[in-house]
Each structure stands twice: as structure tokens, then as C-alpha cells.
């Protein structure tokens, strides 16, 4: 007879070998379990593992075309964004390739392209104005650190506090700021300015110094770029003319920059170009180094890490938060209704900025213009970023000597023609028709961003929206309705939002007013708590005082539809005089149990039918909370109150300005 391997091992080596064998098997099982649990996390944090196994030849061709097209857009934009941030052109390219490459394994939306943007360039210029480049690179590192902290703490919900009207005002303001800041380069002017108002002032002072050649070149480039943008609709759909026109429209920035650079090169070789050129660009790949934690200061001084951080001010929060806002907004726009993993997008953006600081990058995020180009190019997966990133690296290695000849007026035209379409005028008419309050928020955000800085404008807009939310909680609309049924009458009071301490006074006044008007000083009152997600200490004590005050008048106040969490708060605070039912069908038993002024036949109602959940305290104060657990255990049934009413009811009315009515 042949024994199993384990039995043979036990016979030859004894029980110890058997135990070793068993522990080995347990280790293998545990490792397999850990691997099984790690697989979903790996698929979530490395989205490439989802689409790479099914990647095909057609996907590769589509991504190659999209990546090449995106590279043609990204190269001239990156150079222009670097100049907007007050940096040399090569820093725009340094900021472009790594984000494109890192988004391939980490990104979730195929259209998103991480790199320099007009928004991040403007913010960089705002917070690192006239500072050495080391200050910019450290800002990139700290931006990534803050974004990673937001991802780990799952603070993506903070982005939801920035409403669409605030975003619209903010976006329109920074678009105007960018366009105005580029007028200097467009006209060939030379001056220093900080902020929108100062830029306008300096433009007025130096406008007479405008160079004719730069002005003609810049305005001509804007006209050509805007005309080429409309080429995408030329020809019949699907025709060769349409495809050729689309290629010209997508690559318009690269074409205009290339043509102007060639013209400038020819003129420079013939005796000098009549317009300002970008100047010397440092050739080659960026050095790989740790982020700088010190920088050369004025004179022979050295800026310490503390000095550099303190110079950012509010930018240390504004830059990362705005970057997250832009990236998630783009991801939602191109997700085709699919859910967006905001945490993964924040992790990806944080990694791009953290590692980007090792290659002298400025702060980066996604860009609507590049995402639109990728989408129009038929991108299939994030792998298109591999090709656009490779194009940036080739440009750094081979083309940087020729960037010297790119006219500044041309780069200014590229920026102006890109941001002019970001001014959101379409939102004004709908806001005027639907919500003039939201329109006011948009206008104030826009004006504050221009007049006081982008961080002040953004914070002001968010503060206005939060103040409105607090107002809704503090002054909730209250509906009062006289309900009549075959078994009796009662007054239903329904606050339209939850009840926390700011709203206690309003709800109290509404109930007292209803007790004397609809209640005629005698009918019981029912507070519909369906909208109450929870209660706080002040709310419970305020309701307890209200129950006591109405009890002195001989009127009962009962509660309906409280959530389990709210009931637990009530039980914990031992609220006196509290009686509650879960649903409208339980009201007859709850109200008739106290002998309230109702016309009804109590015998016709059985307790089995009503299933009342009652938490009571007797008149002498003896505790009867033993039924609280039953109230918490029952799932509240949110039947409509209308299902209980059998007779016509009086029309509800709103009590939103009770103090004024009392006066």
C-alpha cells in the first residue's frame, strides 16, 4: 500500500516534520489570501492593470496618432506657459514630459494630460513673482505633498464646496488676467508689473512704446490661429478635406510657431529680426536632483526653507487645491457619465508634482484644451501620453537651440487665442433667469479675483456659498398644514431642512404660531422630522422646552419620522415629554393614546396595525426609555402623509419670516 506523502513524511521524520508541513501550508494559504486582497487595491492604484491585458493593435495605432497630435499642441503651449510663469522656455518642457509619462500607469481618464497649464502658470507667477527658479521648484514639491495629504485623508469632498458659479467667475477672471498679461509681449513692450490692476496701469503708461513689427506679428498670429480653429468643420463629414482641415486645426499652434520661427531665423541671419525673440534656451535634458530647500537671495544672501515657504503665503493651499479642482473637473467632463475615482486622480496628480520637482518642473495639472485635443484625436487609453512625453524629450535633446528664434509675440498670441474661449459668458443668462443670488456670487468672485488676487476671489466665492448654506440651515422654510381625517384633526409642521442649533429659534416660532392659528389653541401638533438626519444638544433642549411650553397650554407636540441616529441622541439626553412614531400610519395610535382633542373611534384601531414606536416619559418624570430600543430597531417607513389623510385639507403655507409676521 502506498501511503500519502504526508503520512510517509510523518513515518520517516516524525510529528515535527508534520507540524512543519502544516505550518508551510498555512503560510501558503495566508499568502494567497493577502494576494487576493491586494489585487483589487493594485487594480485601483495602478489602473493600467485594467486595460493593458486587452490592449490591441487598433488601440496602439489610435493612441499613437493621438499622442503625436497632442505633442504638437503641448510643445508650443509649454514654452508659452513657462514664459507666463516668469521662467525660461525650457522649464515648460521640463514640466511636460514626466506628467505625460506618469499618467500612463496611474491615470484613470484616457483624455487627461498632466502638464503646465495657463491656470497653474498664472498662480505660479502670482506666488513666486521675481523669485529664483528654486522657489518655483520647491512650490511644485510642496504642492504634490499637500495633494498627497488630501488624497490620504480623503479630502476630495472639499472640492465640492466650490460651486459652478464660483468656478465660472474664477475661470473667467484668470482668463482675462492671462490675456491682459500677454498684451505686453504682443505689442513688444518691456515693463514689470504684479497683478491685474498694476498690469493695466503699466500698459497705459507704456502703450506709446509699442513696436510696430511685434504688434503686426502678434495680431496676425491671433487672426490666423482663430481662423484655423474653425477649419475643423470645413468640408463634408468623413471626406479627405475634412480630415486634412482637422489636422491643420489641431496642429495650428505648432504650425504658427514653426512658421514664425523660420521667418525669424531667416531675418536674424540677414541682419536681425525686427521683433523680440525668446532668447537663449538651455539645451538638453533637465538635471535629476532633489528639490531645493534653499535658494540664492538678494545680494549674497541665501533664502532658507522657512523663508521660501513663508513667501508663498496662501499659495501653499491655493495652488494644490486649484490643481485638484481643475483635474477632477476635467476627469468628470470626459468620463462619459462614469464615476470618477477622485482619490486616485489626486494621488496621480500628487505623484506627478512630487516627482516633477526632481526634474525642475513647475506645478502642473490637467488642461481642458489638451484633453479636448486628445478626445478629438480618437485616443483609446492613457498610453497616448507615452508618445507625447517622448516627443517632449526629443524636443529637449534636438530642438532647444532653435527655440531661440521663436518670437515672443507669437507665444503671446498662442496664449491669448487659447484662454479667450475660457471666459464663461454662457452662464450669465441662465443664472439671471434662475438665481440672481448665484449670478451675484459669480460677478463678485470675478471682480475680487481681478482686483484683489485669485486666492482672495476664490475664497470669497466659497465663503459666500458657504454662508448661504449656513443661512438655509439657520432659517429653514417651514410648512404648516391642517390635516383632517376620519379619526380626527391635527396640525402638521414640516421644516424643509434638518434641525441644528441655528434653526431652533425659527422652528420654535413656527410651531408656536401654528399652535394658535391652525391649531386654534387646542389641536395637537406633529413635527415631521423626515428631513432631520441628526440632532445636536441645543436642538434637543430647544425641543424639550417647546414641548414643556405647549404642555402648559394644554397642547401636545409629537414627533414623526426621526432617524435612528437622531433617536439615539434623544435617548442619550433623556428628553422629557418626548413621544415619537416612525411613520404617518402610526399617528392615530400616538395621538389618541394621550386623549388629545380628536374625533375618533379608538377601538377601531389595533396596535398591530399601527406598530407605533413610542419613547415616553411619564408626567411625574419617571423614565420609560425601555421602549427606545424598539424605536431604534424599527426601520422608519417614509410613507407620504397624504396616504393618511382621508378628507380635504387646508392649503399649506410657508413660514419663513416669522419674526416679521409677529411684528
C-alpha positions as a printed Julia matrix, in Angstrom:
663×3 Matrix{Float64}:
   0.0     0.0     0.0
   1.36    3.41   -0.97
   0.93    5.98    1.77
   0.18    9.64    1.08
   3.23   11.88    1.02
   2.34   13.5     4.33
   1.93   10.15    6.08
   5.2     8.89    4.68
   6.92   12.05    5.88
   5.47   11.61    9.33
   6.67    7.99    9.48
  10.21    8.89    8.4
  10.7    12.16   10.26
   8.13   12.05   12.99
   5.46   14.54   14.21
   7.82   17.53   13.96
   8.02   17.23   10.18
   4.25   17.01   10.05
   3.91   20.24   12.0
   6.42   21.97    9.71
   4.41   20.76    6.72
   1.19   22.11    8.24
   2.73   25.5     9.02
   4.03   25.71    5.47
   0.58   25.01    4.12
  -0.88   27.7     6.39
   1.74   30.18    5.2
   0.91   29.47    1.56
  -2.81   29.9     2.29
  -2.2    33.18    4.12
  -0.01   34.47    1.31
  -2.68   33.56   -1.21
  -5.27   35.39    0.89
  -3.09   38.51    1.09
  -2.53   38.39   -2.65
  -6.26   38.09   -3.19
  -6.91   41.13   -1.0
  -4.08   43.11   -2.61
  -5.26   42.51   -6.17
  -8.25   44.92   -6.01
  -6.06   47.58   -4.38
  -3.44   47.09   -7.08
  -6.05   47.41   -9.81
  -7.34   50.58   -8.22
  -3.97   52.24   -7.67
  -2.49   51.01  -10.99
  -5.35   51.42  -13.47
  -3.05   50.25  -16.28
  -3.62   46.72  -14.99
  -7.27   47.02  -16.07
  -6.83   47.95  -19.73
  -3.36   46.68  -20.65
  -4.31   42.95  -20.83
  -6.89   43.73  -23.55
  -4.77   46.3   -25.39
  -4.8    45.65  -29.14
  -3.27   46.81  -32.4
  -6.09   49.22  -33.19
  -5.71   50.8   -29.76
  -1.98   51.23  -30.35
  -2.49   52.98  -33.71
  -5.17   55.29  -32.29
  -3.03   56.19  -29.27
   0.0    56.84  -31.5
  -1.97   59.31  -33.62
  -3.48   60.97  -30.54
  -0.13   61.17  -28.76
   1.63   62.7   -31.75
  -1.18   65.24  -32.2
  -1.1    66.09  -28.51
   2.67   66.57  -28.67
   2.28   69.12  -31.46
  -0.04   71.07  -29.17
   1.93   70.54  -25.98
   5.37   71.74  -27.16
   4.44   75.34  -28.11
   1.99   75.64  -25.21
   4.6    74.51  -22.68
   7.05   77.15  -23.9
   4.37   79.85  -23.68
   3.26   78.73  -20.2
   6.83   78.89  -18.94
   7.12   82.49  -20.07
   3.75   83.23  -18.44
   5.11   81.87  -15.15
   8.18   84.09  -15.48
  10.54   81.21  -16.3
  12.81   80.35  -19.2
  11.17   78.32  -22.03
  12.92   75.05  -21.18
  11.14   74.86  -17.83
   7.84   74.48  -19.64
   9.21   71.4   -21.4
  10.7    70.1   -18.14
   7.17   70.26  -16.72
   5.57   68.41  -19.64
   7.21   65.05  -20.21
   7.12   63.47  -16.75
   3.42   64.11  -16.14
   2.59   62.61  -19.54
   4.64   59.5   -18.77
   3.41   59.0   -15.19
  -0.26   59.31  -16.16
   0.09   56.19  -18.34
   0.17   53.69  -15.42
  -1.62   55.84  -12.83
  -4.31   57.75  -14.75
  -7.97   56.77  -14.94
  -9.26   59.03  -17.75
  -7.7    58.48  -21.18
  -8.11   62.11  -22.3
  -6.34   63.75  -19.36
  -2.83   65.11  -19.96
  -0.82   66.31  -16.96
   1.48   69.24  -17.66
   1.79   73.01  -17.43
  -1.43   74.98  -17.84
  -2.37   78.61  -18.12
  -4.02   78.47  -14.68
  -1.08   76.91  -12.86
   1.35   79.21  -14.68
  -0.62   82.25  -13.58
  -0.72   81.03   -9.97
   2.99   80.26  -10.09
   3.71   83.77  -11.31
   1.4    85.17   -8.63
   3.18   83.47   -5.72
   6.79   83.33   -6.98
   7.0    86.73   -8.64
  10.62   87.87   -9.1
  11.87   84.83   -7.15
  14.66   82.44   -8.26
  13.66   79.26  -10.03
  14.44   77.19   -6.92
  11.42   78.78   -5.23
   9.21   77.57   -8.11
  10.57   74.03   -7.95
  10.03   73.86   -4.18
   6.45   75.07   -4.71
   5.97   72.1    -7.07
   7.22   69.69   -4.4
   5.04   71.17   -1.66
   2.03   71.24   -4.0
   2.45   67.5    -4.54
   2.86   66.92   -0.8
  -0.35   68.78    0.03
  -2.24   66.95   -2.72
  -0.98   63.59   -1.45
  -2.1    64.53    2.07
  -5.53   65.43    0.69
  -5.72   62.04   -1.03
  -4.66   60.1     2.09
  -7.16   61.98    4.26
  -9.84   61.63    1.55
 -10.43   65.36    1.42
 -11.69   65.33   -2.15
 -15.08   66.44   -0.86
 -13.56   69.89   -0.22
 -13.55   70.42   -3.97
 -17.34   70.02   -3.92
 -17.56   73.18   -1.81
 -16.53   75.17   -4.88
 -19.77   75.62   -6.8
 -20.15   76.09  -10.55
 -20.87   79.85  -10.26
 -17.68   80.3    -8.23
 -15.69   78.19  -10.68
 -17.09   80.17  -13.59
 -16.17   83.53  -12.06
 -12.72   82.27  -11.11
 -12.02   80.75  -14.55
 -13.22   83.83  -16.41
 -11.12   86.1   -14.19
  -7.87   84.23  -14.65
  -8.53   84.03  -18.42
  -8.84   87.81  -18.55
  -5.74   88.19  -16.38
  -3.7    85.95  -18.68
  -4.88   87.74  -21.81
  -4.06   91.16  -20.35
  -0.65   89.98  -19.11
   0.23   88.82  -22.64
  -0.58   92.15  -24.28
   2.9    93.27  -23.21
   4.59   90.59  -25.31
   2.07   91.01  -28.1
   2.99   94.69  -28.54
   6.71   94.3   -27.83
   6.61   96.27  -24.57
   9.03   95.88  -21.69
   7.97   96.6   -18.13
   7.45   94.82  -14.82
   4.04   94.54  -13.22
   2.47   92.49  -10.45
  -1.23   91.78  -10.52
  -4.04   92.67  -12.88
  -4.53   96.28  -11.79
  -0.81   97.04  -11.92
  -0.56   95.45  -15.37
  -3.35   97.68  -16.68
  -1.66  100.7   -15.17
   1.7    99.86  -16.71
   0.1    99.17  -20.09
  -1.43  102.63  -20.03
   1.93  104.18  -19.19
   3.92  102.31  -21.87
   1.4   101.89  -24.67
   3.13  104.58  -26.73
   6.25  102.39  -26.78
   4.53   99.59  -28.72
   6.67   98.13  -31.53
   5.01   98.05  -34.93
   6.63   94.78  -36.03
   5.71   92.91  -32.84
   2.18   94.3   -32.91
   1.58   93.3   -36.53
   3.08   89.84  -35.98
   1.11   89.21  -32.78
  -2.25   90.4   -34.11
  -1.66   88.49  -37.34
  -0.91   85.29  -35.41
  -4.12   85.68  -33.38
  -6.13   86.11  -36.6
  -4.53   83.03  -38.16
  -4.98   80.9   -35.03
  -8.66   81.8   -34.66
  -9.25   81.17  -38.37
  -7.5    77.79  -38.25
  -9.57   76.81  -35.23
 -12.68   76.96  -37.43
 -11.1    74.75  -40.11
 -12.15   71.62  -38.23
 -15.67   71.95  -39.68
 -14.57   72.54  -43.28
 -15.65   70.03  -45.92
 -18.18   67.24  -45.79
 -18.12   64.91  -42.77
 -15.8    61.97  -43.41
 -14.22   63.48  -46.52
 -10.49   63.9   -47.1
 -10.93   67.65  -46.98
 -12.5    67.4   -43.52
  -9.68   65.16  -42.26
  -6.96   67.43  -43.68
  -8.67   70.52  -42.26
  -8.98   68.81  -38.88
  -5.23   68.04  -38.8
  -4.44   71.68  -39.63
  -6.84   72.89  -36.93
  -5.43   70.6   -34.24
  -1.82   71.45  -35.07
  -2.38   75.19  -35.56
  -0.2    76.22  -32.59
   2.76   74.17  -33.77
   2.33   75.35  -37.37
   2.18   79.04  -36.47
   5.13   78.79  -34.07
   7.2    76.87  -36.65
   6.48   79.31  -39.49
   7.23   82.36  -37.34
  10.44   80.78  -36.02
  11.63   80.05  -39.57
  10.85   83.62  -40.64
  12.68   84.98  -37.58
  15.68   82.73  -38.29
  15.93   83.98  -41.88
  15.63   87.6   -40.79
  18.14   87.11  -37.97
  20.68   85.63  -40.37
  20.13   88.54  -42.74
  20.91   91.25  -40.22
  18.47   90.96  -37.32
  14.78   90.23  -36.74
  12.59   93.31  -36.2
  10.7    91.72  -33.29
  11.68   90.37  -29.87
  12.76   86.71  -29.75
  12.57   84.17  -26.93
  16.33   84.15  -26.5
  18.78   81.5   -25.41
  17.31   78.23  -24.18
  19.39   75.78  -22.17
  19.77   72.62  -24.27
  19.49   69.02  -23.1
  17.51   67.1   -20.54
  16.89   68.57  -17.08
  19.23   67.55  -14.26
  17.87   64.89  -11.91
  18.21   66.28   -8.4
  16.4    66.63   -5.09
  14.03   69.6    -4.7
  15.92   72.66   -3.47
  15.38   73.61    0.16
  17.37   76.83   -0.11
  17.84   79.43   -2.82
  20.06   82.42   -3.58
  18.52   85.62   -2.31
  19.13   89.31   -2.94
  22.82   90.17   -2.97
  24.86   87.42   -1.38
  22.08   86.31    0.97
  20.6    82.81    1.0
  16.91   82.07    1.33
  16.28   79.31    3.86
  13.49   76.75    3.62
  11.42   78.8     6.07
  11.92   81.97    4.02
  10.86   80.19    0.84
   7.74   78.69    2.4
   6.68   81.96    4.03
   6.97   83.74    0.66
   4.17   81.57   -0.74
   1.57   82.82    1.71
  -1.86   81.43    0.84
  -0.46   79.92   -2.34
   0.66   76.88   -0.37
  -3.03   75.88   -0.22
  -4.49   77.67   -3.23
  -2.13   76.1    -5.81
  -2.71   72.43   -4.81
  -6.45   72.86   -4.23
  -6.98   74.62   -7.56
  -4.89   71.95   -9.29
  -7.08   69.21   -7.8
 -10.22   71.16   -8.73
  -9.11   71.5   -12.35
  -8.01   67.88  -12.66
 -11.19   66.39  -11.2
 -13.36   68.77  -13.24
 -11.64   67.63  -16.44
 -11.91   63.99  -15.42
 -15.65   64.38  -14.82
 -16.11   66.18  -18.14
 -14.56   63.33  -20.13
 -15.74   60.35  -18.08
 -18.94   59.98  -20.16
 -21.05   59.71  -17.04
 -18.92   57.01  -15.41
 -17.92   57.51  -11.77
 -14.58   59.24  -11.26
 -12.15   57.96   -8.63
 -11.28   61.36   -7.16
  -8.81   59.86   -4.67
  -6.86   58.13   -7.45
  -6.79   61.33   -9.51
  -5.42   63.21   -6.5
  -2.78   60.53   -5.93
  -1.76   60.69   -9.59
  -1.53   64.47   -9.61
   0.41   64.43   -6.34
   2.92   61.91   -7.71
   3.37   63.97  -10.89
   4.18   67.08   -8.88
   6.33   65.33   -6.27
   8.48   63.57   -8.86
   8.32   66.55  -11.21
  10.17   68.62   -8.64
  13.16   66.27   -9.15
  13.4    67.45  -12.8
  12.88   71.2   -12.15
   9.18   71.2   -13.03
   6.72   73.94  -12.14
   3.29   72.99  -10.67
   1.18   71.0   -13.13
  -2.34   69.64  -13.6
  -4.67   68.66  -16.41
  -5.78   71.1   -19.13
  -9.13   71.31  -20.9
  -7.54   72.28  -24.22
  -5.19   69.3   -24.32
  -7.93   66.92  -23.17
 -10.18   68.2   -25.95
  -7.39   67.6   -28.47
  -6.91   64.03  -27.23
 -10.62   63.34  -27.36
 -10.91   64.73  -30.89
  -7.89   62.67  -31.94
  -9.64   59.4   -31.04
  -7.5    58.45  -28.04
  -8.17   54.94  -26.7
  -6.08   54.69  -23.5
  -3.71   56.8   -21.37
  -0.83   55.19  -23.29
  -1.01   58.14  -25.7
   0.92   60.08  -23.04
   3.92   57.85  -23.75
   4.19   59.25  -27.26
   3.6    62.89  -26.34
   6.13   62.57  -23.5
   8.67   61.05  -25.9
   8.15   63.98  -28.29
   8.93   66.42  -25.46
  12.14   64.55  -24.64
  13.19   64.6   -28.31
  12.48   68.32  -28.47
  14.66   68.91  -25.41
  17.52   66.9   -26.89
  17.34   68.08  -30.51
  15.35   71.32  -30.86
  16.24   73.57  -27.93
  18.84   75.6   -29.89
  16.12   76.59  -32.33
  13.71   77.8   -29.61
  15.85   80.94  -29.53
  14.14   82.14  -32.73
  10.52   81.84  -31.55
   9.08   85.4   -31.43
   7.61   86.43  -28.09
   4.64   87.99  -29.88
   3.83   84.58  -31.39
   3.84   82.86  -27.99
   1.65   85.66  -26.59
  -0.77   85.11  -29.46
  -0.86   81.36  -28.73
  -1.8    82.04  -25.1
  -4.4    84.71  -25.85
  -6.12   82.61  -28.51
  -6.23   79.67  -26.06
  -7.64   81.44  -22.99
 -10.08   83.78  -24.7
 -12.53   80.88  -25.05
 -12.34   80.11  -21.34
 -14.26   83.28  -20.44
 -17.64   81.82  -19.48
 -20.31   84.2   -20.76
 -22.87   81.47  -21.43
 -23.59   81.03  -17.73
 -24.81   84.6   -17.22
 -28.2    84.31  -18.91
 -29.27   81.07  -17.16
 -28.17   82.48  -13.79
 -30.11   85.69  -14.42
 -33.24   83.68  -15.13
 -32.88   81.1   -12.38
 -30.83   82.5    -9.49
 -29.74   86.11   -9.25
 -28.0    85.24   -6.0
 -25.72   82.82   -7.84
 -25.18   85.44  -10.53
 -24.06   87.89   -7.85
 -21.64   85.28   -6.48
 -20.17   84.82   -9.95
 -19.75   88.56  -10.51
 -18.23   89.15   -7.07
 -15.81   86.24   -7.49
 -14.78   87.57  -10.9
 -14.27   91.12   -9.62
 -12.41   90.02   -6.49
 -10.03   87.81   -8.49
  -9.18   90.72  -10.76
  -8.94   93.38   -8.08
  -7.55   91.52   -5.05
  -5.91   88.39   -6.42
  -7.06   84.95   -7.45
  -6.8    83.43   -3.96
  -8.92   86.19   -2.41
 -11.53   85.9    -5.15
 -11.73   82.12   -4.83
 -12.0    82.23   -1.04
 -14.61   84.98   -1.24
 -16.74   82.95   -3.64
 -16.52   79.84   -1.46
 -17.29   81.89    1.67
 -20.4    83.38    0.04
 -21.7    79.96   -0.95
 -21.0    78.51    2.5
 -22.72   81.48    4.12
 -25.79   80.75    2.01
 -25.75   77.1     3.07
 -25.49   78.16    6.72
 -28.4    80.56    6.17
 -30.52   77.71    4.82
 -29.77   75.67    7.93
 -30.37   78.64   10.22
 -33.58   79.87    8.54
 -35.29   76.82    7.05
 -38.64   77.23    5.27
 -41.37   75.69    7.43
 -44.61   74.3     6.0
 -47.69   74.27    8.27
 -50.74   72.21    7.31
 -54.06   71.44    8.99
 -54.71   67.73    8.41
 -58.2    66.25    8.67
 -59.03   62.56    8.73
 -61.97   60.4     9.76
 -60.33   59.8    13.11
 -59.59   63.46   13.89
 -57.56   66.57   13.17
 -54.02   67.68   13.87
 -51.55   70.32   12.73
 -48.54   69.12   10.76
 -45.36   71.25   10.93
 -42.65   70.3     8.46
 -39.21   72.03    8.34
 -37.79   71.62    4.86
 -34.19   71.01    6.02
 -32.52   69.47    9.07
 -32.6    70.89   12.56
 -29.4    72.01   14.25
 -28.8    74.76   16.77
 -29.02   77.78   14.38
 -32.55   76.83   13.32
 -34.04   76.05   16.74
 -35.5    79.54   17.18
 -37.15   79.57   13.75
 -38.75   76.14   14.21
 -39.89   77.1    17.72
 -41.57   80.26   16.46
 -43.22   78.33   13.61
 -44.65   75.73   15.97
 -45.93   78.33   18.44
 -47.54   80.37   15.68
 -49.15   77.25   14.22
 -50.47   76.23   17.65
 -52.5    79.43   17.92
 -53.59   79.77   14.29
 -54.14   76.38   12.63
 -54.24   74.62   16.0
 -56.81   77.04   17.4
 -55.14   76.7    20.77
 -56.2    73.06   21.25
 -55.35   70.68   18.41
 -52.26   68.52   18.8
 -49.17   69.35   16.73
 -46.97   66.89   14.85
 -43.42   67.86   13.91
 -42.44   66.0    10.73
 -38.74   65.16   11.19
 -38.21   63.32    7.9
 -35.54   65.84    6.84
 -33.64   65.61   10.14
 -30.55   63.49    9.6
 -29.46   64.1    13.18
 -29.92   66.41   16.17
 -27.45   68.22   18.4
 -27.61   69.11   22.08
 -29.06   72.59   21.55
 -31.77   71.28   19.22
 -32.89   68.59   21.67
 -33.01   71.0    24.61
 -34.88   73.55   22.5
 -37.49   70.96   21.5
 -37.79   69.84   25.1
 -38.51   73.41   26.2
 -41.07   73.73   23.39
 -42.86   70.56   24.48
 -42.96   71.87   28.04
 -44.28   75.29   26.96
 -47.06   73.8    24.82
 -47.91   71.36   27.61
 -48.63   74.29   29.92
 -51.18   75.48   27.32
 -52.79   72.06   27.17
 -51.47   71.21   23.69
 -49.41   68.17   22.75
 -46.38   68.21   20.46
 -45.46   64.86   18.96
 -42.63   63.86   16.62
 -42.68   61.73   13.48
 -40.03   60.15   11.27
 -36.82   60.74   13.24
 -33.81   58.78   12.04
 -32.1    56.2    14.21
 -29.13   58.46   14.89
 -31.42   61.28   16.0
 -33.36   58.92   18.28
 -30.12   57.84   19.9
 -29.28   61.46   20.68
 -32.75   61.98   22.18
 -32.42   58.87   24.33
 -28.9    59.82   25.44
 -30.08   63.28   26.56
 -33.18   61.84   28.28
 -35.55   64.33   26.65
 -38.61   64.91   28.81
 -42.11   64.65   27.28
 -40.88   63.04   24.05
 -43.31   60.89   22.06
 -42.48   59.64   18.56
 -43.79   57.48   15.78
 -41.94   56.17   12.78
 -44.49   56.75   10.01
 -47.75   58.61    9.26
 -49.86   55.46    9.65
 -48.78   55.33   13.3
 -50.15   58.8    14.1
 -53.69   57.75   15.17
 -52.41   55.48   17.91
 -49.78   58.01   19.01
 -52.2    60.92   19.24
 -55.24   59.04   20.55
 -53.14   57.4    23.27
 -52.98   60.72   25.11
 -56.68   61.53   24.83
 -55.97   64.55   22.66
 -58.8    66.54   21.12
 -59.69   64.24   18.24
 -62.88   62.85   16.83
 -62.21   59.13   16.51
 -63.19   55.63   17.45
 -60.16   54.32   19.27
 -61.5    50.76   19.35
 -61.39   50.57   15.55
 -57.59   50.83   15.54
 -55.43   47.91   16.62
 -51.89   48.24   17.87
 -50.78   45.52   15.45
 -51.86   47.72   12.56
 -50.14   50.9    13.75
 -46.86   49.38   15.07
 -46.15   52.55   16.97
 -42.58   53.21   18.16
 -43.01   55.24   21.3
 -40.44   56.77   23.63
 -42.31   58.17   26.61
 -41.58   59.87   29.92
 -44.47   59.94   32.38
 -45.79   63.18   33.78
 -44.06   62.57   37.11
 -40.71   62.3    35.33
 -40.28   58.51   35.71
 -38.09   57.14   32.93
 -39.75   54.81   30.43
 -36.99   54.56   27.86
 -37.18   50.78   27.78
 -39.07   51.08   24.51
 -36.35   53.25   22.95
 -34.53   50.18   21.65
 -37.72   49.1    19.88
 -37.98   52.53   18.27
 -34.39   52.35   17.06
 -34.78   48.82   15.76
 -37.77   49.58   13.58
 -36.91   50.83   10.09
 -38.66   54.16    9.61
 -41.27   53.97    6.9
 -41.31   57.22    4.94
 -44.88   56.9     3.74
 -46.28   60.13    2.45
 -48.5    62.0     4.87
 -51.06   62.18    2.09
 -51.63   58.45    2.44
 -53.06   59.01    5.91
 -55.47   61.83    5.07
 -58.95   60.91    4.0
 -60.6    64.33    3.92
 -59.76   67.57    2.12
 -57.09   69.6     3.82
 -56.34   73.23    4.02
 -53.6    74.51    1.72
 -50.17   74.66    3.34
 -48.49   77.96    3.87
 -44.85   78.88    4.35
 -43.45   80.42    7.5
 -40.06   81.8     6.54
 -40.14   85.25    8.1
 -41.8    84.59   11.41
 -40.35   87.49   13.28
 -41.67   89.9    10.68
 -45.13   88.31   10.82
 -45.2    88.55   14.58
 -44.42   92.19   14.46
